[in-house]
Amino acid sequence: MTAPASPLRLAIVDDSQVVRMGLKALLATERGITLVGEAGKVAEAVTMAANTRPDLILLDIRLPDGTGFDACRRILQERPQTRILFLTSVIDDKLVNDAIRSGGHGYLLKEVGADDLVQAIFDVAAGKSVLDPQATARVLDLMRQRGGAAEDPVASLSPQERRVLALIAAGKTNKEVGNELGLTEKTVKNYLANIFGKLNVTRRSQAVALFVTAGPGGN
């Protein structure tokens, strides 16, 4: 596990004070992470994010005055560079879908192990997308229910665009994708822009989710 060169500014949003205290205790001594704020409601989260400028927010879904999806949209509208990692105790098809559509960059269940959580935090902060295995299974099931390959949006991508997206889905950064395919980082960014346009999405996590749901046939 490699910590970033400069400390990652992290905030926690959860309606449970006990959960926030537990997460703070776990992460406070983690090298490479600086806890900069916490909140228990949507409104508090938006204000906190504006004031503390976190690089990444651990965000619960169920909040007293709305949902984590509401908070995610409002925070990203003001600070699009912020990374959002949903950390929740609940999962179903709609929640996973809403998390992706709200712009979140990862979705984990609270039962995740401590080391895996820390690794996911660093991965999401580095530009990768993280989905809990159960969340991935939900997305795959949802795609099958919607008709499978017949409605596969990834089919519109060129072979090279699919290769780029496959590597992104595998957790590669733009630079790593470029190294693997012999492309410059700028070229990878251009491919991603084209991919986003064809898939009608605006974020990597959304594109990755569509790629995952396409299954082997979309590769």
Buried (B, 14 or more C-beta within 10 A) or exposed (E): EEBEEEBBBBBBBBBBEEBBEBBEEEBEEBEBBBBBBBBBBBBBBBEBBEEBBBBBBBBBBBBEEBBBBBBBBBBBEEBEEBBBBBBBEEBEEEBBBBBBBBBBBBBBBBEBEEEEBBBBBBBBBBBBBBBBEBBBBBBBEBBEEEEEBEEBBBEEBEEEBBBBBBBBBBBBBBEBBBBBBEBEBEBBBEBBEBBBEBBEBEBBBBBBBBBBBBBEEBE
